[in-house]
Amino acid sequence: MKFTSLKSIYILLIVFISNYNYAQNIQIKKFDSQELENDRYLKIYIPDSYQIDSTKVYPLTIVLDAEYLFDVYVGNSILFAKKDKAPEQIIVGINQNYNEERYTDCSYSKENSLPNYEGESFYRFIRGELLDYFEENYRISPFKTIVGNTLTANFINYFLIEEYPGFNAFININPYYALDMPTMLQQKTETLNDENIYYYLSNSKYNSEKRKDLIKVTHSVLNNIKNSKFKYKFDQFDNSSKTASIGQSMPSALAFIFEMYSAISKEEFEKNIKDLSPPDAIAYLENKYVEIDYLFGSNLKIREKDIFAIESIIIDKENGDYLKNFGEMINKLYKDSPLGDYYIGRYYETGGKYKQALRYYKNGYMKLPEDDPNSDGYYENIERVLDKRNGTYIEQNEEN
């Protein structure tokens, strides 16, 4: 009993400390809006690293219905960043439920499905005041996401159908689409020709039939858009309530939107890489990280697991002629790793240039710590090339 009690106290203490640390990163700001002619309260999440690295920039996410959605989004974003599946983000939640502001904020005309006077004011508040404020006062990257649920999920689409979309990614959870919204979305997504747009849509069985029908129509339209600039994902949660589907939608949306940021998955390799030539595979890898840096402000070195992901293409195709290029790229990224020297050594060994191969294998071996468990296996490269250079390697293999 005593052990159980102590264990329970220990778990509660961990939860309390975690929540305390999380709360330390949340700021509450009263924002004086000229467009709305009143004050709005914002929740702002700033990652710990913001104060540590003054050169780093962060994607910005705006979360409507912050009382319900903000904590769910922030929690998932922290998890994804810790698992290296998404960049750290600055997240801004707009409280809209103290006096049911969401209904006036997101109101629209039933005649044309466009925002009415109050909706236009809220639109200008976000598009002008809020985005301008954070771009001027925080280190923001070009990539911006907006999140909404039910009525607010319809509203976020007005930032997409405008001439120059205000956001790169749209998370629509159980949207209460205006009647003309499917048509407006179709017209816009067919003509996108600038930045990629990521559009996530979810539906649950507890939506009304009218709401579900509009979501189904929208899904049918968007699913058939033939435009490489438009990236789309749809989830149907048949066993979830509207509330439960919020918790399911957030991680699914983050995984979809930030797929490019993540290390190369099996699906990405099969879809985009496996049929590439060696130079194209190297270019794909380099371009992936250039795009990550540009969009998310994350100056990542190419991950070693991504290097290994395309290794088979470099080795097996075109007689391994691009092993040298591959190795030189890795040496620039990881000067203390033997991996680049290994690939260059293999390139020269395959071409019968044993003197050069030996030099690179030795360079790589010298980078390994004395107690490295891979050192003996790596030294076999040196022994093999020495045997080849001395003309004894074939004889030994024939004797075996």
WOMO-V294635 format. One line per field, one symbol per residue. phi: phi as a letter, one per 40 degrees, with the letter a starting at -180 (. if undefined). psi: psi as a letter, one per 40 degrees, with the letter a starting at -180 (. if undefined). A space follows every 50 residues. Layout:
phi=???
psi=???
This chain:
phi=.ccccccccccccccccccccccccbbbbcbcccccfacbcbbbbbcdcd ccbcbcbbcbbbbcfcdbbcccccdccccccccgbaccbcbbbbcbbcbf cdccdbcacccbgbdcdcccccdcdccbccccccccbbcbcccbbbbabf ccccccccccccdbdcbcbbbbbfccccdccdccccccccbdabccbbbb bbabccccdccccccccccccccbcbaccbbbabbbbcbbcccccccccd cccccccbdcccdccccccccbbdcccdcccccdcccdcccccccbgbcc cdcccccccbdcccccbfggcbccdccccccccbccccccccccccdccc cgccccccccccdccccccdccccccccccccccccccccgbcccccccc
psi=ddddddddddddddddddddddddehihhhhhhddefiiihihhhhided edheeiiiihhhhifdddddddddddddddddefeiiiihhhhhheedff dddddeiihedeeiiadddddddddddcddddddddeighiehiiihihb ddddddededeidhheidihhhhfighideddddddddddehebiihhhh hiiieeiiddddddddddddddeehgheehhhhhhhgefiiddddddddd dddddddfdddiihiddddddeddeiiddddddddddddddddddeehgi ihiddddddeddddddifffeedddddddddddgdeiedddddddddddd eegdddddddddddddehideheedddddddddddddddeeeddddddd.
